């Protein structure tokens, strides 16, 4: 099951949580459902709660400003939609463009999703040295984009949930 987007009391996106955690927050009256799955409910004895897609905390939570999305292996796989950057097949590993043994960092711009076969074929070399072309260049997602990626949304669903994100000020 997909995760649920958590908004601060001010409607700013904070994170994603499991469906179970989202329901618990709603039942504890710490959050309210802003958008629910149509026609889906969580039922218990004498209780029925809509299946939440977006919840909003009732109390404002102060969060330090995050200019960058934190890097993670899972984040790279989700960013690249679990597709190998070299052949386009299903990716199960993360490959460092500049290998860690050569000083390469765990960063958004130095890592791509890769299938195990291509990761082993490239080994401890750069893509140029291994004569392996990238199908797409790595990029650093914004914090909001990483939340949408973590939710596993398709384009139409992302547009539907984008209404809950703060809009940039007009220039």
N, C-alpha and C positions, 0 to 999 in steps of 0.2 A: 504494500500500500504506500502511496506517496506521503510526503511530509506535509505539514501545515505551516503556512507563513504566519509569523508572529509580528504584529505591529505594536509599537509603543502607544501609549495613550494619545500621543500627538500624531498618530498615523504614520510614523516613520518606521520602515522595516527594520527589525532587530535581528531575527534569525529564523530558522526553521526548526520545528520540533516534530516528533513522531505523532501520529494520529492519537495514540493512547495518551500521550502527555497533553496534547491539546484538549482532549475531552476532560481530563482531570482538572486542568486549569479552569475550564468552563464550569464544571461541577463545583469546584471550590470557590466560585464566584470571583476569581482573580482575573478572568478574561471573559469577553463576550464574543459570540460568533458574528463576524461581519459578512462573511460569505460562506455558504454551505454547498455541498454537493446536492444537486437537484434529486429529489426522490430517495435520498439515502438517509437513514437514521440509525443512531446507536440506541438500542433499547435495553432497559433493565426493568426490574419489577417496579411498576408504577412510575416509570421515568422514560422519557423519550427525548433525545438530544439530536439536533441535525448534525450530520457528519461535516466537521469544519474543514474548509479549505483555507480560510483566513480568519485569524482571531486577533482581537485587540485587547491589550492589557488595560485594566480599569485604572491602575495607578501608573503614573509616569516613572520610568526607570531611566536614571541618568547613565549614559554610556559614553565612554571616551570616543572622540572623533576618530574614525577609521578611514584613512585615505586609500588604503590598499586592502584588497581581499587577501586573507592569509593563505599561503601556499600549502597544498596538501596533495598527496598522491591521488586520493579519491577525487579531489577538485580538478586535477589535470585530466583524469579519465572522463569525468563528467563534462568538462569544458570541451574536450575533443570528441564527445558523444560516443566514447568507447570504440572509436575507429582508429586503426593504425595510421600514423602520419606518413608511413612509407608505402604501404600497399593498399590501404583502405579496408582491410579485413577487420574482424573483431579484435580489439586491443584488450590485453589483460595486464600489461606491465607499463611502467613509465620509463622512458629512455632519456638520458641526459645528452643534449647535443654536444656540449663539451663535457667529457666524462669527469666524474667526481675525482678520479685518480689524477687528473690533469688540472685540478683546481676549479672544476665546474661546480656551480652552486645549485642548491635546491631552490629554483625560482621559476616563475611562470614563463619567462622568456627562454630558459635553458632546458625545459622539459617538454616532452610530447608523449602522447599515448602511443604504444607500440604493441604489436603482437610479439609473442615470445620468440618466434622464429627470426623476425627482423631484428629484434633487440640482440639476440645472440650473434647474428650475422654481422651486425655493426660492431659488436664487441667494444673494445677500449679505444675506439677511433671517433673522429668527427664524421658527420655524414659525407663531407667532401672527400675525406681520406678513404672512406668505405665505398665511395662512388654510389651513394644512395640519395636520391632526390626526395625532398619533402613535398608531399601533396599540398600541404598548407602550413603556413608559418604560425608559430606559437604566439599568443597574445596574453596580455594581463587583463582579466575581467575586472570590471568595477565591482565594488562591494554589493551594489544592488543586482548586477548581472549574476554575480556568484550565488546570490540567494535564489534567483530565478532558476539558475542551472541546478542548484541543490534540490529544488522542487521537482526537477525533471519535466519541465513544461514544454509543450509543443508551442509553435508560433501563435496559434489562435488562443490557447490558454494563457500564454504570457501576456498577450494584449488585453485579455479580459482581467487579469490580475493587476496589470500595470496601472489601472485606475486607482489602486490603493497606494501607489508610490508617490512621493512628493514630486511635483513638476518643477523643472528648472525655471528660474526667474527669467523673464523676457529681457533681452538686451536693449 
